[in-house]
Amino acid sequence: MALPLDRLINPMTSPHITAFLPPESPLSMPVQSLHKAPERHGRAFWRLPSTPTLLWLRRLFVFGTTFALTAYSVAKINAVFNSLGTSLLGMVMLGLFTILSFWISLSCASALGGFWSMLRHGGLGLGIRRTGPLPELKSRTAILLPTYNEPPQRVMLNLRAMLKSLQETGRGEHFDIFILSDTTNPDIWVQEEQAVLDLHQHAYARQHLFYRRRFKNTDRKAGNIADWVTRFGGAYPAMLTLDADSLMDGSLIVRMAAAMEQHEQVGLIQSLPVIVGGQTLFARLQQFAGRVYGPLIAQGIAWWHGSEGNYWGHNAIIRTQAFAEQAGLPHLRGKPPFGGHILSHDFIEAALMRRGGWAIHMVPGLMGSYEESPPSLTDIAVRDRRWCQGNLQHARILFTKGMHWVSRSHMLVGIGSYIMSPLWLLFLLFGILIALQAHFYHPEYFSTQRSLYPHWPHVDPILARLVFIQTMVVLLAPKALAFLAICFDKQERQQAGGVIRLSISIILETLLGALIAPIAMLIQTSAILSILLGRDSGWSAQNRDDGSLPWGDTIRKYWLYSLFGLVLSAAAWSVSLALFLWMLPVLVGLLIAIPLVGLTGSRVWGTWARKAGLLLIPEETTPPSILQRAAEERNHPHPVILEAFHALRSNTALRHAHLATLPPPRKAGEPISVPLLTGSLKLQESPTLEIALARLTPAEKAAVLSCQSNIAILADLPVSSPNLTDGPHGS
């Protein structure tokens, strides 16, 4: 039976209502100018109180080693292609190799710093301790969980585990959790509300868990966080940002919050999220690489970044004042993909806070921070396309006035992580071209007479082999150092399966990674081309489950990669068997792209690897308490609502809570919502609920659910089958 209209429009009269939001505490967040120096309010810029001693010496080592390795490699490759004098193609190859060599040399030098830091048990700083009694807290911290069309029950699994973990620390009263929804799917919207009501059955969650859904997704995730700051940020000195798949141990959260309290000029502390929960072979490869190589890489960049660290957008604690004061992002002039709002906002927010005199630190030595990985190459390509656009967009922000040079280097590294793919492709293609020309043309190198023939470069095959081996050593050095580092830790070595299984796992990951690399190279190259052609990436929810596709879909998506591999194979074969065999590592991955993508995206081979004791990570063999809690939550059955209209009709508490979140009615002169207008008319003209559902588009359904008067109509609308209103949460 429908409630009276006054009860529907004024839901706070219901005794069942739980407040979804606390009182507002606005905080100003001005938009920053990229062309003017910021106001630092007397804070230092070049050396901050938390800057490590002799940081300049660390940076000198990293860049000195990088330039030395690059110079040596370039000299050798120049001898390979231009041993008898310079040529156009030889100089092109030399230029490409210089950039590529600098890239892998920088990674190697940074990894050497990380290896040294791990041997000295570093990676912390700021007085943070891994163990020991938890510090006392004085202030409140907001934990922000943005979500966009994610399955609510999946999100709530990790959230329930974190709530319990926070309570067990004894410091839970110092934290409030905000679910910040940008969801556009109307059914998921109502499911989120029901999930929050379910959690509110517990006293701690009822007092500390809040929910807010935006009705306009302005500026995506960055706008979602900024909206919270301007409405509630004044009540919280610090905020800890999560992703929908984030999971953090309560004790780690407490230690990070205490460090933020103790260091007044620190604006952000970034933890190292470890990938867990991988089921497919591709996801297990990702989490193994992230867990085994990731700490070394993170220790390396933290070692020489110091107080000029970076922000990865989640699993980090931020000083709210610093963020509001310096991180208000402007819109870039022009249209997407290079104009409009800034996509990869996290890099820029960190750079702007550092520009304003706030320290940015990474603490990779702390464990207890986790996330998930996309289950397949196809899924990661969708996410990577958005990241690629965001990083290329940084080229327009690179010369922001007053920015620290290390912050600029973060942007260059982000840009480089994508443009390296087309550069490797060009290097490969030019190499084949040189071989073809050397095969079909026979220029006279020592002729004293004028010749119409161009001067093609001479390739020294023995020296080329040596350069290749040296390049592989530099490229694979971080993996070797990571293997040594984990072997020095007896506990982690055993938890990763022991030396033999760990060695086999690294070989397996390296081989499969090498096969996938040329496919990823072409995916990123095509992404860059589409961006240069003006195509925007859009915004879609991320798949976090099974990554398998029907074989027909896999063939349709990847047949071009195999065709490209056939063309390259034919070109190499036409020159010589030696060149074909030399290029085989690249060619094989492209030729078998379809079965490779299909099999690595399957859970079957992921399960096989786990049973064989391969690609293991310590968090699997000896799960920490927070992962155990999350697993327990996953084993508990939780009701799921499938359709919003029926759920709101059948559940009085849910209906009242939903109404409490709605915006006030539209006033005369305000913009007219077309989906609301058409959806309201369709609802009024529908004789039954089922007919209304059939007529409404998703956008109209969402608009109808955002209007109080339409909820009243919905409550009185007849149904063809009364049992359809019986939901899992009846009133």
Secondary structure by P-SEA (a helix, b strand, c coil): ccccaaaaacccccccccccccccbbbbbccccccccccccccccccccccccaaaaaaaaaaaaaaaaaaaaaaaaaaacccccccaaaaaaaaaaaaaaaaaaaaaaaaaaaaaaaaacccccccccccccbbbbcbbbbbbbbbccccccccaaaaaaaaaaaaaacccccbbbbbccccccaaaaaaaaaaaaaaaccccccccbbbbbbccccccaaaaaaaaaacccccccbbbbbcccbbbbaaaaaaaaaaaaacccccbbbbbbbbcccccaaaaaaaaaaaaaaaaaaaaaaaccccccccccccccccaaaaaacccccccccccccccccccaaaaaaaaaaaabbbbbbccccccccccccccaaaaaaaaaaaaaaaaacccccccccccaaaaaaaaaaaaacaaaaaaaaaaaaaaaaaaaaacccccccccccccccbbbbbbaaaaaaaaaaaaaaaaaaaaaaaaaaaacaaaaaaaccaaaaaaaaaaaaaaaaaaaaaaaaaaaaaaaaaaacccbbbbbbbcccccccaaaaaaacaaaaaaaaaaaaaaaaccaaaaaaaaaaaaaaaaaaaaaaaaacaaaaaaaaaaccccccccccccaaaaaaaaaaabbbbbbcccaaaaaacaaaaaaaaaaccccccccccccaaaaaaaaaaaacccaaaaaaaccaaaaaaaaacaaaaaaaaaccccccccccccccc
